[in-house]
């Protein structure tokens, strides 16, 4: 099991969240700010099986709007998840 931490532009939040839910991913959205210019971001937490990581990244890639000059569409970290429980 892995945890994807995706930092995306605030303007892409709705489209990416919708695409992830439609692709049957559970996702938690956290509003965040970062970077040199303090632009609005969103941080998404996505717990998934190892074999679905590429699918999740592709969903994010396809749902994000084209990049602006000198700005990424998303930054995705993949972390090993030791334990996961839904309560």
Biopython code that builds the backbone (N, CA, C, O; Angstrom):
import numpy as np
from Bio.PDB.StructureBuilder import StructureBuilder

atoms = [
    (1, "UNK", "N", (0.852, -1.169, 0.000)),
    (1, "UNK", "CA", (0.000, 0.000, 0.000)),
    (1, "UNK", "C", (0.900, 1.235, 0.000)),
    (1, "UNK", "O", (1.948, 1.259, 0.645)),
    (2, "UNK", "N", (0.471, 2.250, -0.732)),
    (2, "UNK", "CA", (1.230, 3.497, -0.841)),
    (2, "UNK", "C", (0.328, 4.683, -0.528)),
    (2, "UNK", "O", (-0.895, 4.602, -0.641)),
    (3, "UNK", "N", (0.954, 5.775, -0.136)),
    (3, "UNK", "CA", (0.270, 7.044, 0.064)),
    (3, "UNK", "C", (0.836, 8.029, -0.939)),
    (3, "UNK", "O", (2.033, 8.316, -0.927)),
    (4, "UNK", "N", (-0.020, 8.546, -1.806)),
    (4, "UNK", "CA", (0.388, 9.584, -2.743)),
    (4, "UNK", "C", (0.032, 10.925, -2.124)),
    (4, "UNK", "O", (-1.103, 11.140, -1.697)),
    (5, "UNK", "N", (0.994, 11.814, -2.079)),
    (5, "UNK", "CA", (0.772, 13.189, -1.638)),
    (5, "UNK", "C", (0.974, 14.042, -2.876)),
    (5, "UNK", "O", (2.093, 14.194, -3.366)),
    (6, "UNK", "N", (-0.119, 14.595, -3.374)),
    (6, "UNK", "CA", (-0.076, 15.380, -4.600)),
    (6, "UNK", "C", (-0.320, 16.843, -4.277)),
    (6, "UNK", "O", (-1.343, 17.189, -3.685)),
    (7, "UNK", "N", (0.604, 17.694, -4.659)),
    (7, "UNK", "CA", (0.451, 19.137, -4.474)),
    (7, "UNK", "C", (0.104, 19.705, -5.850)),
    (7, "UNK", "O", (0.894, 19.636, -6.792)),
    (8, "UNK", "N", (-1.083, 20.261, -5.934)),
    (8, "UNK", "CA", (-1.603, 20.736, -7.217)),
    (8, "UNK", "C", (-1.971, 22.215, -7.113)),
    (8, "UNK", "O", (-2.069, 22.772, -6.020)),
    (9, "UNK", "N", (-2.171, 22.836, -8.276)),
    (9, "UNK", "CA", (-2.616, 24.231, -8.275)),
    (9, "UNK", "C", (-4.077, 24.293, -7.850)),
    (9, "UNK", "O", (-4.871, 23.425, -8.211)),
    (10, "UNK", "N", (-4.429, 25.315, -7.088)),
    (10, "UNK", "CA", (-5.796, 25.466, -6.582)),
    (10, "UNK", "C", (-6.815, 25.452, -7.712)),
    (10, "UNK", "O", (-7.914, 24.924, -7.545)),
    (11, "UNK", "N", (-6.469, 26.023, -8.853)),
    (11, "UNK", "CA", (-7.408, 26.098, -9.980)),
    (11, "UNK", "C", (-7.756, 24.726, -10.544)),
    (11, "UNK", "O", (-8.779, 24.582, -11.214)),
    (12, "UNK", "N", (-6.934, 23.721, -10.288)),
    (12, "UNK", "CA", (-7.175, 22.368, -10.804)),
    (12, "UNK", "C", (-7.856, 21.451, -9.800)),
    (12, "UNK", "O", (-8.132, 20.292, -10.109)),
    (13, "UNK", "N", (-8.126, 21.948, -8.616)),
    (13, "UNK", "CA", (-8.636, 21.097, -7.544)),
    (13, "UNK", "C", (-9.912, 20.366, -7.931)),
    (13, "UNK", "O", (-9.977, 19.142, -7.810)),
    (14, "UNK", "N", (-10.923, 21.082, -8.392)),
    (14, "UNK", "CA", (-12.209, 20.452, -8.691)),
    (14, "UNK", "C", (-12.092, 19.388, -9.778)),
    (14, "UNK", "O", (-12.639, 18.295, -9.637)),
    (15, "UNK", "N", (-11.389, 19.700, -10.851)),
    (15, "UNK", "CA", (-11.296, 18.743, -11.954)),
    (15, "UNK", "C", (-10.517, 17.492, -11.549)),
    (15, "UNK", "O", (-10.885, 16.384, -11.939)),
    (16, "UNK", "N", (-9.450, 17.656, -10.774)),
    (16, "UNK", "CA", (-8.654, 16.502, -10.349)),
    (16, "UNK", "C", (-9.416, 15.672, -9.320)),
    (16, "UNK", "O", (-9.420, 14.443, -9.404)),
    (17, "UNK", "N", (-10.060, 16.321, -8.350)),
    (17, "UNK", "CA", (-10.846, 15.579, -7.365)),
    (17, "UNK", "C", (-11.948, 14.769, -8.049)),
    (17, "UNK", "O", (-12.146, 13.596, -7.730)),
    (18, "UNK", "N", (-12.657, 15.383, -8.976)),
    (18, "UNK", "CA", (-13.732, 14.695, -9.695)),
    (18, "UNK", "C", (-13.188, 13.496, -10.462)),
    (18, "UNK", "O", (-13.774, 12.414, -10.421)),
    (19, "UNK", "N", (-12.073, 13.681, -11.158)),
    (19, "UNK", "CA", (-11.485, 12.593, -11.942)),
    (19, "UNK", "C", (-11.016, 11.450, -11.048)),
    (19, "UNK", "O", (-11.203, 10.284, -11.397)),
    (20, "UNK", "N", (-10.415, 11.759, -9.908)),
    (20, "UNK", "CA", (-9.955, 10.711, -8.992)),
    (20, "UNK", "C", (-11.130, 9.924, -8.414)),
    (20, "UNK", "O", (-11.070, 8.697, -8.332)),
    (21, "UNK", "N", (-12.189, 10.611, -8.015)),
    (21, "UNK", "CA", (-13.360, 9.929, -7.461)),
    (21, "UNK", "C", (-14.013, 9.058, -8.534)),
    (21, "UNK", "O", (-14.421, 7.932, -8.248)),
    (22, "UNK", "N", (-14.117, 9.565, -9.763)),
    (22, "UNK", "CA", (-14.692, 8.772, -10.850)),
    (22, "UNK", "C", (-13.850, 7.537, -11.162)),
    (22, "UNK", "O", (-14.381, 6.525, -11.618)),
    (23, "UNK", "N", (-12.541, 7.614, -10.918)),
    (23, "UNK", "CA", (-11.648, 6.475, -11.139)),
    (23, "UNK", "C", (-11.577, 5.577, -9.897)),
    (23, "UNK", "O", (-10.735, 4.683, -9.823)),
    (24, "UNK", "N", (-12.462, 5.818, -8.925)),
    (24, "UNK", "CA", (-12.595, 4.994, -7.725)),
    (24, "UNK", "C", (-11.396, 5.101, -6.780)),
    (24, "UNK", "O", (-10.977, 4.105, -6.190)),
    (25, "UNK", "N", (-10.845, 6.309, -6.638)),
    (25, "UNK", "CA", (-9.804, 6.571, -5.651)),
    (25, "UNK", "C", (-10.419, 7.355, -4.500)),
    (25, "UNK", "O", (-11.192, 8.289, -4.715)),
    (26, "UNK", "N", (-10.073, 6.970, -3.285)),
    (26, "UNK", "CA", (-10.432, 7.773, -2.126)),
    (26, "UNK", "C", (-9.398, 8.876, -1.990)),
    (26, "UNK", "O", (-8.200, 8.629, -2.123)),
    (27, "UNK", "N", (-9.856, 10.083, -1.729)),
    (27, "UNK", "CA", (-8.925, 11.210, -1.691)),
    (27, "UNK", "C", (-9.355, 12.203, -0.616)),
    (27, "UNK", "O", (-10.545, 12.459, -0.428)),
    (28, "UNK", "N", (-8.370, 12.755, 0.082)),
    (28, "UNK", "CA", (-8.614, 13.813, 1.059)),
    (28, "UNK", "C", (-7.938, 15.083, 0.556)),
    (28, "UNK", "O", (-6.773, 15.062, 0.158)),
    (29, "UNK", "N", (-8.676, 16.184, 0.578)),
    (29, "UNK", "CA", (-8.199, 17.477, 0.074)),
    (29, "UNK", "C", (-7.863, 18.390, 1.250)),
    (29, "UNK", "O", (-8.660, 18.550, 2.174)),
    (30, "UNK", "N", (-6.675, 18.983, 1.199)),
    (30, "UNK", "CA", (-6.248, 19.960, 2.199)),
    (30, "UNK", "C", (-5.819, 21.227, 1.458)),
    (30, "UNK", "O", (-4.946, 21.168, 0.592)),
    (31, "UNK", "N", (-6.418, 22.362, 1.784)),
    (31, "UNK", "CA", (-6.001, 23.623, 1.179)),
    (31, "UNK", "C", (-4.619, 23.978, 1.714)),
    (31, "UNK", "O", (-4.360, 23.828, 2.908)),
    (32, "UNK", "N", (-3.738, 24.442, 0.848)),
    (32, "UNK", "CA", (-2.376, 24.764, 1.278)),
    (32, "UNK", "C", (-1.832, 25.935, 0.468)),
    (32, "UNK", "O", (-2.380, 26.305, -0.570)),
    (33, "UNK", "N", (-0.758, 26.499, 0.959)),
    (33, "UNK", "CA", (-0.078, 27.598, 0.280)),
    (33, "UNK", "C", (1.407, 27.292, 0.297)),
    (33, "UNK", "O", (1.926, 26.758, 1.277)),
    (34, "UNK", "N", (2.089, 27.628, -0.782)),
    (34, "UNK", "CA", (3.515, 27.349, -0.772)),
    (34, "UNK", "C", (4.223, 28.011, -1.924)),
    (34, "UNK", "O", (3.614, 28.690, -2.752)),
    (35, "UNK", "N", (5.495, 27.804, -1.959)),
    (35, "UNK", "CA", (6.295, 28.367, -3.029)),
    (35, "UNK", "C", (6.717, 29.786, -2.744)),
    (35, "UNK", "O", (6.260, 30.424, -1.796)),
    (36, "UNK", "N", (7.592, 30.252, -3.583)),
    (36, "UNK", "CA", (8.160, 31.585, -3.418)),
    (36, "UNK", "C", (7.097, 32.685, -3.483)),
    (36, "UNK", "O", (7.160, 33.657, -2.731)),
    (37, "UNK", "N", (6.121, 32.529, -4.382)),
    (37, "UNK", "CA", (5.102, 33.564, -4.564)),
    (37, "UNK", "C", (3.868, 33.352, -3.704)),
    (37, "UNK", "O", (2.911, 34.119, -3.807)),
    (38, "UNK", "N", (3.868, 32.328, -2.856)),
    (38, "UNK", "CA", (2.754, 32.039, -1.948)),
    (38, "UNK", "C", (1.429, 31.870, -2.691)),
    (38, "UNK", "O", (0.392, 32.358, -2.241)),
    (39, "UNK", "N", (1.470, 31.184, -3.817)),
    (39, "UNK", "CA", (0.250, 30.931, -4.583)),
    (39, "UNK", "C", (-0.569, 29.843, -3.908)),
    (39, "UNK", "O", (-0.044, 29.010, -3.169)),
    (40, "UNK", "N", (-1.875, 29.873, -4.182)),
    (40, "UNK", "CA", (-2.763, 28.873, -3.619)),
    (40, "UNK", "C", (-2.513, 27.501, -4.214)),
    (40, "UNK", "O", (-2.400, 27.346, -5.430)),
    (41, "UNK", "N", (-2.429, 26.526, -3.358)),
    (41, "UNK", "CA", (-2.254, 25.141, -3.760)),
    (41, "UNK", "C", (-3.308, 24.305, -3.067)),
    (41, "UNK", "O", (-4.038, 24.790, -2.202)),
    (42, "UNK", "N", (-3.377, 23.060, -3.451)),
    (42, "UNK", "CA", (-4.166, 22.065, -2.733)),
    (42, "UNK", "C", (-3.269, 20.857, -2.555)),
    (42, "UNK", "O", (-2.494, 20.512, -3.447)),
    (43, "UNK", "N", (-3.374, 20.220, -1.414)),
    (43, "UNK", "CA", (-2.640, 18.993, -1.164)),
    (43, "UNK", "C", (-3.650, 17.865, -1.101)),
    (43, "UNK", "O", (-4.621, 17.930, -0.347)),
    (44, "UNK", "N", (-3.418, 16.831, -1.896)),
    (44, "UNK", "CA", (-4.308, 15.682, -1.933)),
    (44, "UNK", "C", (-3.602, 14.482, -1.331)),
    (44, "UNK", "O", (-2.441, 14.216, -1.644)),
    (45, "UNK", "N", (-4.293, 13.765, -0.478)),
    (45, "UNK", "CA", (-3.786, 12.532, 0.112)),
    (45, "UNK", "C", (-4.580, 11.377, -0.486)),
    (45, "UNK", "O", (-5.807, 11.340, -0.391)),
    (46, "UNK", "N", (-3.869, 10.435, -1.102)),
    (46, "UNK", "CA", (-4.512, 9.329, -1.804)),
    (46, "UNK", "C", (-3.834, 8.034, -1.369)),
    (46, "UNK", "O", (-2.670, 7.802, -1.696)),
    (47, "UNK", "N", (-4.553, 7.196, -0.638)),
    (47, "UNK", "CA", (-4.026, 5.882, -0.258)),
    (47, "UNK", "C", (-4.489, 4.886, -1.314)),
    (47, "UNK", "O", (-5.674, 4.834, -1.644)),
    (48, "UNK", "N", (-3.565, 4.099, -1.843)),
    (48, "UNK", "CA", (-3.921, 3.151, -2.894)),
    (48, "UNK", "C", (-2.997, 1.940, -2.887)),
    (48, "UNK", "O", (-1.919, 1.957, -2.292)),
    (49, "UNK", "N", (-3.441, 0.909, -3.555)),
    (49, "UNK", "CA", (-2.623, -0.292, -3.716)),
    (49, "UNK", "C", (-1.457, 0.022, -4.643)),
    (49, "UNK", "O", (-1.543, 0.926, -5.475)),
    (50, "UNK", "N", (-0.377, -0.719, -4.499)),
    (50, "UNK", "CA", (0.837, -0.487, -5.288)),
    (50, "UNK", "C", (0.576, -0.525, -6.793)),
    (50, "UNK", "O", (1.159, 0.259, -7.542)),
    (51, "UNK", "N", (-0.287, -1.424, -7.235)),
    (51, "UNK", "CA", (-0.520, -1.580, -8.669)),
    (51, "UNK", "C", (-1.412, -0.490, -9.274)),
    (51, "UNK", "O", (-1.633, -0.480, -10.485)),
    (52, "UNK", "N", (-1.926, 0.425, -8.447)),
    (52, "UNK", "CA", (-2.773, 1.514, -8.959)),
    (52, "UNK", "C", (-2.083, 2.874, -8.938)),
    (52, "UNK", "O", (-2.698, 3.887, -9.273)),
    (53, "UNK", "N", (-0.803, 2.903, -8.542)),
    (53, "UNK", "CA", (-0.079, 4.171, -8.457)),
    (53, "UNK", "C", (-0.007, 4.856, -9.818)),
    (53, "UNK", "O", (-0.317, 6.042, -9.935)),
    (54, "UNK", "N", (0.399, 4.120, -10.839)),
    (54, "UNK", "CA", (0.518, 4.712, -12.176)),
    (54, "UNK", "C", (-0.812, 5.249, -12.673)),
    (54, "UNK", "O", (-0.856, 6.288, -13.332)),
    (55, "UNK", "N", (-1.895, 4.551, -12.363)),
    (55, "UNK", "CA", (-3.225, 5.005, -12.765)),
    (55, "UNK", "C", (-3.574, 6.321, -12.085)),
    (55, "UNK", "O", (-4.081, 7.238, -12.732)),
    (56, "UNK", "N", (-3.308, 6.423, -10.787)),
    (56, "UNK", "CA", (-3.606, 7.658, -10.057)),
    (56, "UNK", "C", (-2.810, 8.835, -10.613)),
    (56, "UNK", "O", (-3.355, 9.924, -10.797)),
    (57, "UNK", "N", (-1.538, 8.622, -10.878)),
    (57, "UNK", "CA", (-0.697, 9.692, -11.427)),
    (57, "UNK", "C", (-1.200, 10.097, -12.809)),
    (57, "UNK", "O", (-1.214, 11.283, -13.138)),
    (58, "UNK", "N", (-1.605, 9.143, -13.606)),
    (58, "UNK", "CA", (-2.120, 9.452, -14.947)),
    (58, "UNK", "C", (-3.442, 10.228, -14.865)),
    (58, "UNK", "O", (-3.668, 11.144, -15.656)),
    (59, "UNK", "N", (-4.300, 9.876, -13.930)),
    (59, "UNK", "CA", (-5.559, 10.615, -13.739)),
    (59, "UNK", "C", (-5.254, 12.066, -13.384)),
    (59, "UNK", "O", (-5.880, 12.979, -13.922)),
    (60, "UNK", "N", (-4.303, 12.284, -12.486)),
    (60, "UNK", "CA", (-3.913, 13.649, -12.111)),
    (60, "UNK", "C", (-3.353, 14.386, -13.323)),
    (60, "UNK", "O", (-3.710, 15.538, -13.574)),
    (61, "UNK", "N", (-2.485, 13.730, -14.068)),
    (61, "UNK", "CA", (-1.863, 14.345, -15.248)),
    (61, "UNK", "C", (-2.922, 14.776, -16.275)),
    (61, "UNK", "O", (-2.856, 15.879, -16.817)),
    (62, "UNK", "N", (-3.883, 13.908, -16.529)),
    (62, "UNK", "CA", (-4.908, 14.210, -17.539)),
    (62, "UNK", "C", (-5.910, 15.257, -17.084)),
    (62, "UNK", "O", (-6.429, 16.010, -17.909)),
    (63, "UNK", "N", (-6.194, 15.320, -15.784)),
    (63, "UNK", "CA", (-7.207, 16.254, -15.279)),
    (63, "UNK", "C", (-6.653, 17.650, -15.019)),
    (63, "UNK", "O", (-7.420, 18.610, -14.941)),
    (64, "UNK", "N", (-5.349, 17.780, -14.885)),
    (64, "UNK", "CA", (-4.743, 19.092, -14.621)),
    (64, "UNK", "C", (-4.731, 19.928, -15.899)),
    (64, "UNK", "O", (-4.558, 19.405, -17.000)),
    (65, "UNK", "N", (-4.915, 21.217, -15.733)),
    (65, "UNK", "CA", (-4.859, 22.111, -16.884)),
    (65, "UNK", "C", (-3.405, 22.239, -17.362)),
    (65, "UNK", "O", (-2.477, 21.932, -16.613)),
    (66, "UNK", "N", (-3.208, 22.689, -18.599)),
    (66, "UNK", "CA", (-1.834, 22.826, -19.115)),
    (66, "UNK", "C", (-0.985, 23.738, -18.215)),
    (66, "UNK", "O", (-1.513, 24.663, -17.597)),
    (67, "UNK", "N", (0.308, 23.482, -18.142)),
    (67, "UNK", "CA", (1.160, 24.277, -17.249)),
    (67, "UNK", "C", (1.334, 25.711, -17.743)),
    (67, "UNK", "O", (1.399, 25.977, -18.943)),
    (68, "UNK", "N", (1.407, 26.624, -16.775)),
    (68, "UNK", "CA", (1.757, 28.008, -17.088)),
    (68, "UNK", "C", (3.266, 28.072, -17.227)),
    (68, "UNK", "O", (3.968, 27.123, -16.876)),
    (69, "UNK", "N", (3.763, 29.178, -17.734)),
    (69, "UNK", "CA", (5.207, 29.342, -17.865)),
    (69, "UNK", "C", (5.871, 29.253, -16.501)),
    (69, "UNK", "O", (5.452, 29.923, -15.557)),
    (70, "UNK", "N", (6.897, 28.435, -16.396)),
    (70, "UNK", "CA", (7.682, 28.253, -15.166)),
    (70, "UNK", "C", (6.868, 27.726, -13.982)),
    (70, "UNK", "O", (7.221, 27.977, -12.830)),
    (71, "UNK", "N", (5.788, 27.004, -14.255)),
    (71, "UNK", "CA", (4.988, 26.462, -13.165)),
    (71, "UNK", "C", (4.599, 25.018, -13.472)),
    (71, "UNK", "O", (4.152, 24.714, -14.578)),
    (72, "UNK", "N", (4.764, 24.151, -12.514)),
    (72, "UNK", "CA", (4.386, 22.744, -12.670)),
    (72, "UNK", "C", (2.888, 22.583, -12.518)),
    (72, "UNK", "O", (2.216, 23.400, -11.889)),
    (73, "UNK", "N", (2.377, 21.512, -13.107)),
    (73, "UNK", "CA", (0.961, 21.194, -12.925)),
    (73, "UNK", "C", (0.726, 20.510, -11.591)),
    (73, "UNK", "O", (-0.291, 20.743, -10.936)),
    (74, "UNK", "N", (1.673, 19.660, -11.186)),
    (74, "UNK", "CA", (1.536, 18.942, -9.919)),
    (74, "UNK", "C", (2.891, 18.396, -9.498)),
    (74, "UNK", "O", (3.775, 18.166, -10.323)),
    (75, "UNK", "N", (3.031, 18.195, -8.201)),
    (75, "UNK", "CA", (4.168, 17.484, -7.654)),
    (75, "UNK", "C", (3.585, 16.332, -6.849)),
    (75, "UNK", "O", (2.749, 16.543, -5.971)),
    (76, "UNK", "N", (4.029, 15.105, -7.151)),
    (76, "UNK", "CA", (3.468, 13.923, -6.505)),
    (76, "UNK", "C", (4.580, 13.159, -5.785)),
    (76, "UNK", "O", (5.598, 12.804, -6.378)),
    (77, "UNK", "N", (4.359, 12.918, -4.505)),
    (77, "UNK", "CA", (5.262, 12.106, -3.701)),
    (77, "UNK", "C", (4.586, 10.761, -3.466)),
    (77, "UNK", "O", (3.387, 10.713, -3.193)),
    (78, "UNK", "N", (5.329, 9.683, -3.566)),
    (78, "UNK", "CA", (4.809, 8.345, -3.291)),
    (78, "UNK", "C", (5.537, 7.811, -2.063)),
    (78, "UNK", "O", (6.757, 7.645, -2.069)),
    (79, "UNK", "N", (4.766, 7.546, -1.011)),
    (79, "UNK", "CA", (5.327, 7.108, 0.261)),
    (79, "UNK", "C", (4.842, 5.703, 0.608)),
    (79, "UNK", "O", (3.696, 5.348, 0.333)),
    (80, "UNK", "N", (5.707, 4.923, 1.202)),
    (80, "UNK", "CA", (5.325, 3.598, 1.668)),
    (80, "UNK", "C", (4.398, 3.762, 2.862)),
    (80, "UNK", "O", (4.685, 4.535, 3.777)),
    (81, "UNK", "N", (3.305, 3.048, 2.853)),
    (81, "UNK", "CA", (2.305, 3.146, 3.902)),
    (81, "UNK", "C", (2.347, 1.877, 4.740)),
    (81, "UNK", "O", (2.040, 0.792, 4.246)),
    (82, "UNK", "N", (2.722, 2.007, 5.989)),
    (82, "UNK", "CA", (2.858, 0.855, 6.881)),
    (82, "UNK", "C", (1.503, 0.299, 7.307)),
    (82, "UNK", "O", (1.319, -0.916, 7.381)),
    (83, "UNK", "N", (0.556, 1.195, 7.586)),
    (83, "UNK", "CA", (-0.747, 0.750, 8.076)),
    (83, "UNK", "C", (-1.811, 1.700, 7.577)),
    (83, "UNK", "O", (-1.569, 2.898, 7.433)),
    (84, "UNK", "N", (-3.002, 1.159, 7.312)),
    (84, "UNK", "CA", (-4.101, 1.981, 6.818)),
    (84, "UNK", "C", (-5.399, 1.405, 7.371)),
    (84, "UNK", "O", (-5.688, 0.224, 7.181)),
    (85, "UNK", "N", (-6.183, 2.236, 8.055)),
    (85, "UNK", "CA", (-7.463, 1.802, 8.613)),
    (85, "UNK", "C", (-8.524, 2.831, 8.309)),
    (85, "UNK", "O", (-8.279, 4.035, 8.389)),
    (86, "UNK", "N", (-9.699, 2.355, 7.961)),
    (86, "UNK", "CA", (-10.858, 3.227, 7.822)),
    (86, "UNK", "C", (-11.719, 3.013, 9.049)),
    (86, "UNK", "O", (-12.173, 1.898, 9.305)),
    (87, "UNK", "N", (-11.949, 4.073, 9.812)),
    (87, "UNK", "CA", (-12.722, 3.966, 11.056)),
    (87, "UNK", "C", (-14.067, 4.618, 10.902)),
    (87, "UNK", "O", (-14.859, 4.630, 11.844)),
]
sb = StructureBuilder()
sb.init_structure("model")
sb.init_model(0)
sb.init_chain("A")
sb.init_seg("    ")
for serial, (resi, resn, name, xyz) in enumerate(atoms, 1):
    if name == "N":
        sb.init_residue(resn, " ", resi, " ")
    sb.init_atom(name, np.array(xyz, "f"), 0.0, 1.0, " ", f" {name:<3s}", serial, name[0])
structure = sb.get_structure()
